[in-house]
Amino acid sequence: MQTNKELVKTTNDLIQINRDRIQGFKTAQEDIKEIDIDLHALFGQKIGQSEDFIRELEPVITKYGGELETDSSATGKLHRTWLDFKAKLTGKDREAILNSCAFGEKAAIDEYEDAMESSAEIPSDIRQLMMDQKEKIQSSLDSIEKYSEVHESVK
């Protein structure tokens, strides 16, 4: 039963980072200028991506006898990471927003790596799901960094 508790906690942590990721991208959408339609669409895609990730992870919680955590204090470390991300958005220019989004994506990747290296015994299908999600977040980070490079080149 201990293994199941560890797996449930690890999965709840990933769900929380995705909830925080959604909030971070919503904040970014609110802070970009109307002319930045490309970023608005990109951030909307990332919000949808995290919503999909949550829907994929939630069944793991119930399958292994756990309860879905809704209180962010249970995963305060993850939440603080995204609060740092949101605080960095105060610059509210395109460069600051892109840099903050990259920071947030790197933090999410770190959390996925921590989850897969945890002491929880993770069945192969769930490990594959986590790896797939992490790879998609890495791809998201790559996209954000490309937007940032383009912004830098036109300055």
N, C-alpha and C positions, 0 to 999 in steps of 0.2 A: 504493500500500500504506500510506503514511503516514496517509491519510484513514481507512482501515479501523482502524488502530491507535488513532487519536484517538477514533473512534466506539466502539470496544471499551472503551477506558478510561473514556469518559464514561458508557457503559452500566453498566460495572462499578461506577462511583461511585454511580449511582442504585440499583443492587442493594444496595450496602452501606448506603446511608442507609435503605433499607427493612428490612434486617436489623436495623440499629440501632433503627429505629422499633419493630419487633416487640419487641426487648428493653426499650425504654423503656416500652411499654404493658404488658408483662408485669410489670415492676417496679411500675408504677402499680397494677395489679390486686392485687399482693401487699400493697401498702401501704394500700389503702383499707379502710375498716371494713366488717364484714359487712352493716351496714344499708344501705350504698351499692350496692345491687343494680343500680341504674340505671347507675352508672359502670362496674361490673364488666362489664355487657353491652356498653356503649359501647366500652370498651377491647378487649373480645373481638372486636367488629366491626372495629376498626381493625387488630388483629393479622391477622385474616383478609384484610383489604383489602391489607395489605402483602405477605402471602403470595401473593395473586393477582397483585400488581404484579410480584413477582419472577418468577413463572411466565411472565408476559407478556414480560419483558425478557430472560430467559435465552436464548431462541432468537436474539436479535439478536447475542449474543456468538459463537455458533457459526456463524451465517450469514455473518459478516464475518471468519471465520478466527481468532477469538480464543479465549482460555481464560478460563473463569470463575474470578475471583479468590476465594479463600476466606480469605486472610490479610488481616485488617483493617488491618494496618500499611500496606498499599498505598494505603489511603484514610484515613489517619490524621486528616485534617482533619474528615471527616464523623464519624468515631468520637468524636473529642474533643467535637464539638458535642453528641452524645448523652450522653457522660459528664457534661458540664455539666448536661444535663437530669436525669440520674439523681441527681446530687448535690443538685439542688434539691428532690428528692422527700423529703429528710430531714425536712421539716416534717410530713409524713404526715397533715396534715389535709386535708379536702376542698378547701379553697381553694388550698392550696399544691400539691396534686396537679394540680388543674385548671390553675393557672398554669403549672406545669412542662410539662404536656401541650401547652398553647398555645405555649409557648416552643419545644418540640420540633417542632411542626407548622410553625411559622414558619421554623425552620431547614431543614426538609425542602423547603418551598416555595422558599426561597432556593437550595437545591442544584439543584432542577429548573430554576429560572430560569438559574442559572449553566451548567447542562448545555446548555440550548437556545441560550445565547449563546456557547458555546465555539467554538473554531476548527474543531471537527469538522464535516465535511459530513454532515448528517443527512438521510437520505431522507425524503420527505414522510410516508410511512406511519409511520415511527418517530417523527418529530417530532409527529405527531398523537397517537400513543400517549403520548408524554411529556406533551403538553399535557393530554390527558384525565386522566392520573394526577395531574398537578399540580392540576387543577380539583377532583378528588375529595379531595385533601388540603386544599385551600382550604375545601371544604364541611365537612370534618372539623373544621378549625380553627373555622369558624363555629359548628358544633354545640357544641364545647367552650366557646367564648366565651359562648354562650347559657346553658349549664349554670352557668358562672361568674357571669353576671349574675343568674340566678335565685337562686343561693346568696347573692349579695350582698344581694338584696332581702329575703331572709328572715332575715337576721342580726339 
